[in-house]
Amino acid sequence: MNLKSIIVLPLILAGLTGCNSTPEQIKASIVTVPFSAPLQTNFRNEISVARYSELLLATDLPTEQRAQLYYNRGRLYDGLGLSTLARIDFNRAIKMKPDLAEAYNFLGIHHTLLQEYGKAYEMFEAVLELDERHEYAYLNRGIALYYDNRIDLASDDLSAFLARSPQDAYRVMWLYLAQLKHDPIIAKATLKANQQAINDAEWSSQLVKLYLGELSEEQFLQQISVGVKNQQEYSERLCEAYFYLAKLYQFQGNEHIAADFFKLALSTNVSEFIEYKYARLELDIWASENAS
């Protein structure tokens, strides 16, 4: 594994500019980035899916236990990127056990990815009715509100999420992304203020430095492999880096380069990360906006 390898990626990757691209468009969209082979599926998760499936064949399982098994298998399907199978299992779980807050949370995410925002809100509200301390419901509802362009409400939820762990750079970043749509000046000032609480020893702090202009893109890319222990950690870090670089280019108006980076996030195959999931949503939205 060469963690510091650099590759130039022309837009033939996944048809990044489409069939009718001009040479000028192709040249404009070439990016030079650290690259890694897609993360391989964890075979232990596949084995666990098979085991849960065998257990669910039993006819004498108590309803609550069966619901938990469906939920557990749904989480594994979700981590494997099998979203339809995951939704089926989550829906089965809440039908059998209506107080299973985590299943509603996952369903809310899936409805967000399908741009079914009304249904997503219903799911997240169900989570908070069952457990008002479920902090990730605030994150996930905030993200749904963000993509539904309800920015003030999104900022409220993401602020509540950040308040529960101010040292978490990812929470700081999502609040910034929401506030940036409303008022870039206030958003940057808030980002700078929130940086003070961040644990600088965590790699994620580099994301904030990038957005504040304290790191150039080249410097940011050069440090991605620092401290990485294995291929999985490297792929996960790349997935995050690609996503937040994409959002940076998107806000700068460079939609084609942003799309390239979203596709690179998907190329890591880190399907359980929200950056992976929402990179796909970003590309779906971008494709619909540019449909002829």
N, C-alpha and C positions, 0 to 999 in steps of 0.2 A: 504494500500500500504506500503510494507516494503522496503524502498529505500536502505537499507544496507544489504539486504539478500544476501547470497553467495551460489552458487550452483555449484557442480562439474558436468561437462557436458561430459559424455563419447561420443564416436564417433557414437553411434547409432543415434544421432541427424542428421536427413536428410542423413543418410548413409555417414558419413564424411570420411570414408576410404574405402568404398566399401565392397562387400560381402566376399572377400577373404583375409581380414585383419588377420594378425597373432596377438597373444597376445602382442608381443613386439611392433607392430605398434600401437595397440590400447592404450597401456600404454603410449607410447611416445606422443600421440596426445591429451591426456586428459588435459583440461584447467580448472582453477578455476577462475571464474569471477563474478562480479555483474550481476544480471539477472533481467529481467522484462517481464511481459506479453506483447505480441505484441500489438502495438498501434491499437486501434479500428478505423475503418473508420469514418470520420466526417459525421454524417447524414445530416448536413446542405449542404455539398457539393453534396450529392446525390439528395437532394431536388432541389438544384440549377440546376443540370443537367436536371432534369425533367422539370423545368421551361423554361430553354433555348430550350429544345426540343419542348415544346409547342409553344414557340414564333416562332421557325423556320418553323412551319407548316403554318404560315401565308403566303399567296400568294402575298401580296402587300408590302412586305418589300423592301426598297431600297437596292441595291446591297451592298453598303458600310456597312450598318447596319447589313445585313445578314452575311457579312464577319466577322464583329466584334463578332457577336453571335457565329459563328463557332469557332473563336479563343478562346473566353471565355469558351465555353464548352470543347474545346480541352485542355485548361489548367486544368480544373477540372478533365477530364479523366486522364491526366498525373499525377495529384496529387493522384488519386485513384489507380494508377498503371495499368491503362487500356491503355497500350501504343499503341496498334494497332488502337483503336478508336481515341486516341489523334492524331495520325499521319494523319488519314483520315480527321479529322476536320481541322488540320493545313493546309493541302494541299488544302482543299476547300477554306479556308480563303485567301490564297495567290493567288489562281486562280481568286477570285473575287476582291481582293484588293492587287495588286502586291507590294505595298509599305509598307506592314505590317511587319516591321522589327522583332518584337518579335516572330512572327510565324516562320520566317526563323531560328531564334535562337533556338527555340525548335526543329525544324526539324533537325538542325545540331546535336544537342545532340542525337536525336533518331538514326540518321545515324551512329554516333560514336558508340552507343551501339550495333548496328548491324554490326560493323566493316566495314562499307561502307565509308571509310575515304574520298575518292574522292568526294562523294556526300556531306559529312559533310563540307568539305572545301568550296564547292560551296555555301552552305547555309550561312556559317559564312561570306564569302566574300560579299554575298548579303546584310547581316546585316550592314556591315561596309560601303558599298557603299551608303546605305540609311541613315545611322547615324554613322559617324566615331567616335562619342563620346560614342558609346554603349560599355561600358567597359567589360560587361560580355561576349561579343563575343570574346574578347581576352582570357578570361579564358577558355571558352568552345573550342575555336579553339586550344589553347595551350594544353588542355587535349587530344583532338583528335590527335594532332601531337605527344604527348607523347606516346599514345597507338599505334601509327603508327611507333614508333621508329625513329621519325625525331626530335631528342633531341635538336639540336641547335636551330631550328625554334621554338620548344616548349618553350625553355628557353626564347627566345626573346618575345614571346607573354605573357608568365607568368610574366616576368619582367615588361612589360608594364602594366599589370594588377595590380601588386603590387605597382607600382609607383603612381597609382591613390589613394591608401589608404594604406600607409606603416605600419599603426598601426594594420592592420588586420592579425591575426595569420594564418588564413586559406590560405590567399594569400602567406604568407611566406612559409607555408608548401608545397603548390603545386609547387612553384619554386624550393624548396629543392628537392622534389621527382624527378623532371626533371633533375636537375643538378647532382643528385646522380648517375644517369645512366652514366653520362659522366666523372665526376671526383669527387670521394667521398671526397677528401681532400679539394678541392675548395668549394664543396657544403657545407661541415660542417662549413668552415670559413665564408661563406656567410650567412649561417643560424645564426651563432653566431652574426654576424654584424647586421643582420636584426632584431634580437631579441631586440635590444636597443630601437626600435621605437614602439614595441608592447605594448598595454595596458595590464598591468599585472593584472588588476582587472577582466579581461574577462577570463572565464574558458578556452577558446581556447589557452591561453598562456601556459597552462599545457602541451599541445601537443608538443610545441617547447622544453620545459624543458625535457620532456621524450626523445625526439630525441637527445638532447644534452647530455644526461646522468646525468642531474641535478636532475631527479626523477627516482627512480627505478620503474619497472613495478608494483610492489606491492603498492608503494606509489601513483602512478598514479591511480590505480584502487580504492584505498581507498578514494580518494578525489572526485570521480565522482559525488557522491550525494550531495556534499556540496553546499548549496545555492539553491538547486532544489526546485521549488515551486509546481509542479504538475507532474502527471504521464506522460503527453505528453513531457514536458521538459526533464524528466528523460530518456524517450525512445529515444528522439532526441540526447541527449548527449551520450547515450550508442551506438547508431548507428555510431556516429563520432568516439568514442573511439575504437570500434571494428575495424573499417576500417583502422585507422591509426596504430593500433597495428598489423593488418594483413600486412600492407605495411612494417612495421619494421621487422617482422619475415621473410617476403619475401626477403628483401634485405640481411638478415642474412643467407639466403639459407634454411630456415626451411619452405619449401613449404606446407607441410601437416598442420602444425599449422597455417600458414597464411590462408589456405583454411578454417580451422575451424572458424577463426575470421571473414572472409568474410561471411560465412554462418550465423554467429551470427549477423552480421550487417543486413542481410536480415531478420532475425528472429524478428527484432524490428518493421518491417512493416512501417517504416518511408519513404514511397515510393517517396516523393517529394524531398528528400535530395540527393545531388549528391553523397554522400558517399554510400547511398543505391544503386543508379543506377549503379555506377561503381564497387561496390562489385559484382554485377551480371556479369558485363563484365569481371572482373578479374577471376571469376569462369568459365566462358565460355572459356576464353583463356587457363586457367589451364587445363580444361578438354580436349580441343583439343590437347594440347601439350602432354598430358599423355594418349591419346587414343591408344589402342592397335592395 
